């Protein structure tokens, strides 16, 4: 199952002041809790702050690649 995870990231702007932006990730996981845990694992070493804003079941059924 795929989940859409919205994450708010803090980063340093061009002027050196902290800024925030939201990014959306597609995560393959068994449960909402697993999807959130995967994101926390990926951002464990992120130097500035981040916050998981939402996790929801995606309507994506599968992902195909050219290889």
Number of C-alpha atoms within 10 A of each C-alpha: 15 21 23 20 21 19 19 16 17 17 17 11 10 8 7 8 8 12 12 12 10 13 11 14 14 17 20 17 16 11 15 20 10 14 24 21 13 15 18 15 11 10 15 10 8 13 9 11 12 18 14 16 12 14 20 14 16 14 10 11 7 8 7 5 4 3 3
